[in-house]
Amino acid sequence: MTVPKGTRSWFDYGTDGLGAGYGPTHDAVRAWLLAQGLVAGTGFVVRPYRGATHNDASWRARLDAPRTFLFGGGRH
């Protein structure tokens, strides 16, 4: 499986609660994306949010970052 050209992806997770165990999976995704030739911060972002949990309030608090990266053309 390869990443389609021009794809930009955002992955994030909180480090508390349900998301606490997601780090190793996101590390594997990051390594795979790098192996596909994508550049971290330009083609994709994998970001942990320290102290955040897996719930609507946490997602709402960090929505601006992925929205800017994916739709604003910005670098994160």
PDB file as gemmi writes it, atoms N, CA and C in Angstrom:
CRYST1    1.000    1.000    1.000  90.00  90.00  90.00 P 1                      
ATOM      1  N   MET A   1       0.847  -1.176   0.000  1.00  0.00           N  
ATOM      2  CA  MET A   1       0.000   0.000   0.000  1.00  0.00           C  
ATOM      3  C   MET A   1       0.892   1.239   0.000  1.00  0.00           C  
ATOM      4  N   THR A   2       0.536   2.202  -0.837  1.00  0.00           N  
ATOM      5  CA  THR A   2       1.285   3.446  -0.889  1.00  0.00           C  
ATOM      6  C   THR A   2       0.346   4.633  -0.658  1.00  0.00           C  
ATOM      7  N   VAL A   3       0.922   5.706  -0.200  1.00  0.00           N  
ATOM      8  CA  VAL A   3       0.169   6.927   0.046  1.00  0.00           C  
ATOM      9  C   VAL A   3      -0.011   7.660  -1.283  1.00  0.00           C  
ATOM     10  N   PRO A   4      -1.241   8.038  -1.621  1.00  0.00           N  
ATOM     11  CA  PRO A   4      -1.446   8.779  -2.866  1.00  0.00           C  
ATOM     12  C   PRO A   4      -0.708  10.118  -2.861  1.00  0.00           C  
ATOM     13  N   LYS A   5      -0.193  10.522  -4.007  1.00  0.00           N  
ATOM     14  CA  LYS A   5       0.503  11.805  -4.131  1.00  0.00           C  
ATOM     15  C   LYS A   5      -0.407  12.941  -3.684  1.00  0.00           C  
ATOM     16  N   GLY A   6       0.183  13.909  -2.999  1.00  0.00           N  
ATOM     17  CA  GLY A   6      -0.552  15.080  -2.560  1.00  0.00           C  
ATOM     18  C   GLY A   6      -1.342  14.896  -1.269  1.00  0.00           C  
ATOM     19  N   THR A   7      -1.283  13.708  -0.703  1.00  0.00           N  
ATOM     20  CA  THR A   7      -2.010  13.440   0.535  1.00  0.00           C  
ATOM     21  C   THR A   7      -1.356  14.172   1.699  1.00  0.00           C  
ATOM     22  N   ARG A   8      -2.172  14.771   2.549  1.00  0.00           N  
ATOM     23  CA  ARG A   8      -1.715  15.388   3.799  1.00  0.00           C  
ATOM     24  C   ARG A   8      -2.542  14.754   4.899  1.00  0.00           C  
ATOM     25  N   SER A   9      -1.900  14.366   5.972  1.00  0.00           N  
ATOM     26  CA  SER A   9      -2.600  13.663   7.050  1.00  0.00           C  
ATOM     27  C   SER A   9      -2.245  14.241   8.405  1.00  0.00           C  
ATOM     28  N   TRP A  10      -3.210  14.210   9.307  1.00  0.00           N  
ATOM     29  CA  TRP A  10      -3.033  14.668  10.689  1.00  0.00           C  
ATOM     30  C   TRP A  10      -3.451  13.537  11.614  1.00  0.00           C  
ATOM     31  N   PHE A  11      -2.586  13.188  12.548  1.00  0.00           N  
ATOM     32  CA  PHE A  11      -2.881  12.202  13.578  1.00  0.00           C  
ATOM     33  C   PHE A  11      -2.530  12.814  14.922  1.00  0.00           C  
ATOM     34  N   ASP A  12      -3.433  12.755  15.861  1.00  0.00           N  
ATOM     35  CA  ASP A  12      -3.083  13.188  17.202  1.00  0.00           C  
ATOM     36  C   ASP A  12      -3.772  12.303  18.222  1.00  0.00           C  
ATOM     37  N   TYR A  13      -3.280  12.398  19.444  1.00  0.00           N  
ATOM     38  CA  TYR A  13      -3.839  11.596  20.526  1.00  0.00           C  
ATOM     39  C   TYR A  13      -3.491  12.241  21.854  1.00  0.00           C  
ATOM     40  N   GLY A  14      -4.378  12.040  22.808  1.00  0.00           N  
ATOM     41  CA  GLY A  14      -4.104  12.488  24.162  1.00  0.00           C  
ATOM     42  C   GLY A  14      -3.281  11.449  24.893  1.00  0.00           C  
ATOM     43  N   THR A  15      -2.538  11.866  25.883  1.00  0.00           N  
ATOM     44  CA  THR A  15      -1.673  10.934  26.604  1.00  0.00           C  
ATOM     45  C   THR A  15      -2.311  10.379  27.863  1.00  0.00           C  
ATOM     46  N   ASP A  16      -3.539  10.806  28.173  1.00  0.00           N  
ATOM     47  CA  ASP A  16      -4.244  10.292  29.346  1.00  0.00           C  
ATOM     48  C   ASP A  16      -5.457   9.468  28.900  1.00  0.00           C  
ATOM     49  N   GLY A  17      -5.919   8.610  29.782  1.00  0.00           N  
ATOM     50  CA  GLY A  17      -7.114   7.821  29.502  1.00  0.00           C  
ATOM     51  C   GLY A  17      -6.906   6.861  28.352  1.00  0.00           C  
ATOM     52  N   LEU A  18      -7.929   6.717  27.529  1.00  0.00           N  
ATOM     53  CA  LEU A  18      -7.916   5.768  26.414  1.00  0.00           C  
ATOM     54  C   LEU A  18      -6.734   5.990  25.474  1.00  0.00           C  
ATOM     55  N   GLY A  19      -6.367   7.236  25.226  1.00  0.00           N  
ATOM     56  CA  GLY A  19      -5.281   7.534  24.298  1.00  0.00           C  
ATOM     57  C   GLY A  19      -3.891   7.225  24.818  1.00  0.00           C  
ATOM     58  N   ALA A  20      -3.765   6.910  26.092  1.00  0.00           N  
ATOM     59  CA  ALA A  20      -2.444   6.692  26.697  1.00  0.00           C  
ATOM     60  C   ALA A  20      -1.652   5.583  26.006  1.00  0.00           C  
ATOM     61  N   GLY A  21      -2.320   4.626  25.430  1.00  0.00           N  
ATOM     62  CA  GLY A  21      -1.627   3.514  24.780  1.00  0.00           C  
ATOM     63  C   GLY A  21      -1.407   3.692  23.292  1.00  0.00           C  
ATOM     64  N   TYR A  22      -1.776   4.846  22.737  1.00  0.00           N  
ATOM     65  CA  TYR A  22      -1.706   5.044  21.293  1.00  0.00           C  
ATOM     66  C   TYR A  22      -0.318   5.389  20.765  1.00  0.00           C  
ATOM     67  N   GLY A  23       0.601   5.772  21.618  1.00  0.00           N  
ATOM     68  CA  GLY A  23       1.921   6.208  21.173  1.00  0.00           C  
ATOM     69  C   GLY A  23       2.633   5.236  20.244  1.00  0.00           C  
ATOM     70  N   PRO A  24       2.758   3.952  20.616  1.00  0.00           N  
ATOM     71  CA  PRO A  24       3.464   3.008  19.740  1.00  0.00           C  
ATOM     72  C   PRO A  24       2.808   2.851  18.361  1.00  0.00           C  
ATOM     73  N   THR A  25       1.501   2.881  18.309  1.00  0.00           N  
ATOM     74  CA  THR A  25       0.813   2.774  17.018  1.00  0.00           C  
ATOM     75  C   THR A  25       1.107   3.999  16.163  1.00  0.00           C  
ATOM     76  N   HIS A  26       1.058   5.167  16.768  1.00  0.00           N  
ATOM     77  CA  HIS A  26       1.352   6.382  16.015  1.00  0.00           C  
ATOM     78  C   HIS A  26       2.818   6.439  15.605  1.00  0.00           C  
ATOM     79  N   ASP A  27       3.711   5.883  16.404  1.00  0.00           N  
ATOM     80  CA  ASP A  27       5.119   5.800  16.002  1.00  0.00           C  
ATOM     81  C   ASP A  27       5.268   4.939  14.751  1.00  0.00           C  
ATOM     82  N   ALA A  28       4.522   3.848  14.687  1.00  0.00           N  
ATOM     83  CA  ALA A  28       4.566   2.966  13.509  1.00  0.00           C  
ATOM     84  C   ALA A  28       3.993   3.678  12.281  1.00  0.00           C  
ATOM     85  N   VAL A  29       2.902   4.405  12.456  1.00  0.00           N  
ATOM     86  CA  VAL A  29       2.315   5.161  11.344  1.00  0.00           C  
ATOM     87  C   VAL A  29       3.310   6.209  10.852  1.00  0.00           C  
ATOM     88  N   ARG A  30       3.939   6.916  11.786  1.00  0.00           N  
ATOM     89  CA  ARG A  30       4.932   7.932  11.420  1.00  0.00           C  
ATOM     90  C   ARG A  30       6.072   7.308  10.615  1.00  0.00           C  
ATOM     91  N   ALA A  31       6.604   6.187  11.075  1.00  0.00           N  
ATOM     92  CA  ALA A  31       7.699   5.513  10.367  1.00  0.00           C  
ATOM     93  C   ALA A  31       7.263   5.092   8.966  1.00  0.00           C  
ATOM     94  N   TRP A  32       6.051   4.594   8.838  1.00  0.00           N  
ATOM     95  CA  TRP A  32       5.537   4.169   7.536  1.00  0.00           C  
ATOM     96  C   TRP A  32       5.408   5.360   6.592  1.00  0.00           C  
ATOM     97  N   LEU A  33       4.876   6.461   7.089  1.00  0.00           N  
ATOM     98  CA  LEU A  33       4.726   7.652   6.254  1.00  0.00           C  
ATOM     99  C   LEU A  33       6.086   8.189   5.813  1.00  0.00           C  
ATOM    100  N   LEU A  34       7.054   8.197   6.720  1.00  0.00           N  
ATOM    101  CA  LEU A  34       8.406   8.625   6.345  1.00  0.00           C  
ATOM    102  C   LEU A  34       8.992   7.704   5.281  1.00  0.00           C  
ATOM    103  N   ALA A  35       8.772   6.398   5.418  1.00  0.00           N  
ATOM    104  CA  ALA A  35       9.264   5.429   4.435  1.00  0.00           C  
ATOM    105  C   ALA A  35       8.605   5.626   3.068  1.00  0.00           C  
ATOM    106  N   GLN A  36       7.403   6.206   3.063  1.00  0.00           N  
ATOM    107  CA  GLN A  36       6.689   6.496   1.814  1.00  0.00           C  
ATOM    108  C   GLN A  36       7.212   7.774   1.151  1.00  0.00           C  
ATOM    109  N   GLY A  37       8.116   8.478   1.836  1.00  0.00           N  
ATOM    110  CA  GLY A  37       8.692   9.690   1.283  1.00  0.00           C  
ATOM    111  C   GLY A  37       8.016  10.971   1.733  1.00  0.00           C  
ATOM    112  N   LEU A  38       7.016  10.874   2.611  1.00  0.00           N  
ATOM    113  CA  LEU A  38       6.388  12.087   3.124  1.00  0.00           C  
ATOM    114  C   LEU A  38       7.310  12.750   4.130  1.00  0.00           C  
ATOM    115  N   VAL A  39       7.144  14.044   4.287  1.00  0.00           N  
ATOM    116  CA  VAL A  39       7.973  14.830   5.196  1.00  0.00           C  
ATOM    117  C   VAL A  39       7.116  15.247   6.389  1.00  0.00           C  
ATOM    118  N   ALA A  40       7.612  14.944   7.588  1.00  0.00           N  
ATOM    119  CA  ALA A  40       6.899  15.331   8.810  1.00  0.00           C  
ATOM    120  C   ALA A  40       6.759  16.846   8.860  1.00  0.00           C  
ATOM    121  N   GLY A  41       5.574  17.318   9.188  1.00  0.00           N  
ATOM    122  CA  GLY A  41       5.315  18.747   9.274  1.00  0.00           C  
ATOM    123  C   GLY A  41       4.828  19.357   7.976  1.00  0.00           C  
ATOM    124  N   THR A  42       5.054  18.668   6.869  1.00  0.00           N  
ATOM    125  CA  THR A  42       4.599  19.145   5.565  1.00  0.00           C  
ATOM    126  C   THR A  42       3.550  18.193   4.992  1.00  0.00           C  
ATOM    127  N   GLY A  43       3.883  16.916   4.949  1.00  0.00           N  
ATOM    128  CA  GLY A  43       2.965  15.913   4.411  1.00  0.00           C  
ATOM    129  C   GLY A  43       2.086  15.280   5.465  1.00  0.00           C  
ATOM    130  N   PHE A  44       2.558  15.329   6.684  1.00  0.00           N  
ATOM    131  CA  PHE A  44       1.781  14.743   7.774  1.00  0.00           C  
ATOM    132  C   PHE A  44       2.243  15.293   9.113  1.00  0.00           C  
ATOM    133  N   VAL A  45       1.387  15.138  10.096  1.00  0.00           N  
ATOM    134  CA  VAL A  45       1.703  15.457  11.488  1.00  0.00           C  
ATOM    135  C   VAL A  45       1.222  14.300  12.343  1.00  0.00           C  
ATOM    136  N   VAL A  46       2.060  13.869  13.266  1.00  0.00           N  
ATOM    137  CA  VAL A  46       1.666  12.932  14.323  1.00  0.00           C  
ATOM    138  C   VAL A  46       2.015  13.639  15.627  1.00  0.00           C  
ATOM    139  N   ARG A  47       0.993  14.000  16.403  1.00  0.00           N  
ATOM    140  CA  ARG A  47       1.239  14.834  17.582  1.00  0.00           C  
ATOM    141  C   ARG A  47       0.525  14.303  18.822  1.00  0.00           C  
ATOM    142  N   PRO A  48       1.293  14.061  19.884  1.00  0.00           N  
ATOM    143  CA  PRO A  48       0.661  13.757  21.172  1.00  0.00           C  
ATOM    144  C   PRO A  48       0.289  15.057  21.883  1.00  0.00           C  
ATOM    145  N   TYR A  49      -0.800  15.036  22.602  1.00  0.00           N  
ATOM    146  CA  TYR A  49      -1.204  16.168  23.435  1.00  0.00           C  
ATOM    147  C   TYR A  49      -1.122  15.716  24.884  1.00  0.00           C  
ATOM    148  N   ARG A  50      -0.088  16.185  25.568  1.00  0.00           N  
ATOM    149  CA  ARG A  50       0.160  15.794  26.960  1.00  0.00           C  
ATOM    150  C   ARG A  50      -1.007  16.193  27.854  1.00  0.00           C  
ATOM    151  N   GLY A  51      -1.507  15.233  28.607  1.00  0.00           N  
ATOM    152  CA  GLY A  51      -2.582  15.481  29.559  1.00  0.00           C  
ATOM    153  C   GLY A  51      -3.974  15.477  28.968  1.00  0.00           C  
ATOM    154  N   ALA A  52      -4.090  15.390  27.646  1.00  0.00           N  
ATOM    155  CA  ALA A  52      -5.408  15.369  27.006  1.00  0.00           C  
ATOM    156  C   ALA A  52      -5.980  13.954  27.049  1.00  0.00           C  
ATOM    157  N   THR A  53      -7.300  13.869  27.033  1.00  0.00           N  
ATOM    158  CA  THR A  53      -7.976  12.576  27.036  1.00  0.00           C  
ATOM    159  C   THR A  53      -8.694  12.366  25.705  1.00  0.00           C  
ATOM    160  N   HIS A  54      -9.351  11.228  25.592  1.00  0.00           N  
ATOM    161  CA  HIS A  54     -10.056  10.818  24.381  1.00  0.00           C  
ATOM    162  C   HIS A  54     -11.532  11.179  24.542  1.00  0.00           C  
ATOM    163  N   ASN A  55     -11.848  12.479  24.345  1.00  0.00           N  
ATOM    164  CA  ASN A  55     -13.242  12.898  24.488  1.00  0.00           C  
ATOM    165  C   ASN A  55     -13.492  14.178  23.687  1.00  0.00           C  
ATOM    166  N   ASP A  56     -14.761  14.546  23.581  1.00  0.00           N  
ATOM    167  CA  ASP A  56     -15.146  15.703  22.777  1.00  0.00           C  
ATOM    168  C   ASP A  56     -14.480  16.995  23.235  1.00  0.00           C  
ATOM    169  N   ALA A  57     -14.385  17.210  24.533  1.00  0.00           N  
ATOM    170  CA  ALA A  57     -13.786  18.448  25.050  1.00  0.00           C  
ATOM    171  C   ALA A  57     -12.317  18.560  24.639  1.00  0.00           C  
ATOM    172  N   SER A  58     -11.586  17.460  24.710  1.00  0.00           N  
ATOM    173  CA  SER A  58     -10.171  17.476  24.309  1.00  0.00           C  
ATOM    174  C   SER A  58     -10.033  17.718  22.812  1.00  0.00           C  
ATOM    175  N   TRP A  59     -10.861  17.076  22.018  1.00  0.00           N  
ATOM    176  CA  TRP A  59     -10.784  17.260  20.564  1.00  0.00           C  
ATOM    177  C   TRP A  59     -11.128  18.693  20.194  1.00  0.00           C  
ATOM    178  N   ARG A  60     -12.151  19.247  20.824  1.00  0.00           N  
ATOM    179  CA  ARG A  60     -12.561  20.626  20.551  1.00  0.00           C  
ATOM    180  C   ARG A  60     -11.427  21.604  20.894  1.00  0.00           C  
ATOM    181  N   ALA A  61     -10.724  21.353  21.986  1.00  0.00           N  
ATOM    182  CA  ALA A  61      -9.652  22.250  22.433  1.00  0.00           C  
ATOM    183  C   ALA A  61      -8.480  22.284  21.452  1.00  0.00           C  
ATOM    184  N   ARG A  62      -8.306  21.243  20.665  1.00  0.00           N  
ATOM    185  CA  ARG A  62      -7.161  21.201  19.754  1.00  0.00           C  
ATOM    186  C   ARG A  62      -7.558  21.199  18.281  1.00  0.00           C  
ATOM    187  N   LEU A  63      -8.777  21.530  17.973  1.00  0.00           N  
ATOM    188  CA  LEU A  63      -9.268  21.477  16.598  1.00  0.00           C  
ATOM    189  C   LEU A  63      -8.579  22.460  15.662  1.00  0.00           C  
ATOM    190  N   ASP A  64      -8.167  23.609  16.145  1.00  0.00           N  
ATOM    191  CA  ASP A  64      -7.554  24.607  15.264  1.00  0.00           C  
ATOM    192  C   ASP A  64      -6.268  24.120  14.605  1.00  0.00           C  
ATOM    193  N   ALA A  65      -5.476  23.337  15.307  1.00  0.00           N  
ATOM    194  CA  ALA A  65      -4.195  22.879  14.731  1.00  0.00           C  
ATOM    195  C   ALA A  65      -4.402  22.000  13.501  1.00  0.00           C  
ATOM    196  N   PRO A  66      -5.200  20.927  13.577  1.00  0.00           N  
ATOM    197  CA  PRO A  66      -5.383  20.129  12.355  1.00  0.00           C  
ATOM    198  C   PRO A  66      -6.138  20.881  11.261  1.00  0.00           C  
ATOM    199  N   ARG A  67      -7.084  21.716  11.642  1.00  0.00           N  
ATOM    200  CA  ARG A  67      -7.838  22.479  10.639  1.00  0.00           C  
ATOM    201  C   ARG A  67      -6.892  23.406   9.872  1.00  0.00           C  
ATOM    202  N   THR A  68      -5.988  24.078  10.566  1.00  0.00           N  
ATOM    203  CA  THR A  68      -5.024  24.965   9.912  1.00  0.00           C  
ATOM    204  C   THR A  68      -4.076  24.160   9.027  1.00  0.00           C  
ATOM    205  N   PHE A  69      -3.570  23.046   9.540  1.00  0.00           N  
ATOM    206  CA  PHE A  69      -2.644  22.219   8.769  1.00  0.00           C  
ATOM    207  C   PHE A  69      -3.301  21.670   7.511  1.00  0.00           C  
ATOM    208  N   LEU A  70      -4.494  21.119   7.634  1.00  0.00           N  
ATOM    209  CA  LEU A  70      -5.140  20.453   6.514  1.00  0.00           C  
ATOM    210  C   LEU A  70      -5.786  21.415   5.512  1.00  0.00           C  
ATOM    211  N   PHE A  71      -6.358  22.499   6.006  1.00  0.00           N  
ATOM    212  CA  PHE A  71      -7.122  23.373   5.114  1.00  0.00           C  
ATOM    213  C   PHE A  71      -6.516  24.763   4.930  1.00  0.00           C  
ATOM    214  N   GLY A  72      -5.627  25.153   5.854  1.00  0.00           N  
ATOM    215  CA  GLY A  72      -5.024  26.473   5.750  1.00  0.00           C  
ATOM    216  C   GLY A  72      -3.700  26.473   5.031  1.00  0.00           C  
ATOM    217  N   GLY A  73      -3.220  25.276   4.687  1.00  0.00           N  
ATOM    218  CA  GLY A  73      -1.964  25.166   3.974  1.00  0.00           C  
ATOM    219  C   GLY A  73      -0.741  25.457   4.813  1.00  0.00           C  
ATOM    220  N   GLY A  74      -0.934  25.612   6.112  1.00  0.00           N  
ATOM    221  CA  GLY A  74       0.183  25.948   6.989  1.00  0.00           C  
ATOM    222  C   GLY A  74       1.061  24.759   7.316  1.00  0.00           C  
ATOM    223  N   ARG A  75       2.220  25.082   7.814  1.00  0.00           N  
ATOM    224  CA  ARG A  75       3.169  24.066   8.270  1.00  0.00           C  
ATOM    225  C   ARG A  75       3.044  23.972   9.775  1.00  0.00           C  
ATOM    226  N   HIS A  76       3.015  22.751  10.317  1.00  0.00           N  
ATOM    227  CA  HIS A  76       2.918  22.547  11.756  1.00  0.00           C  
ATOM    228  C   HIS A  76       4.088  21.752  12.222  1.00  0.00           C  
TER     229      HIS A  76                                                      
END                                                                             
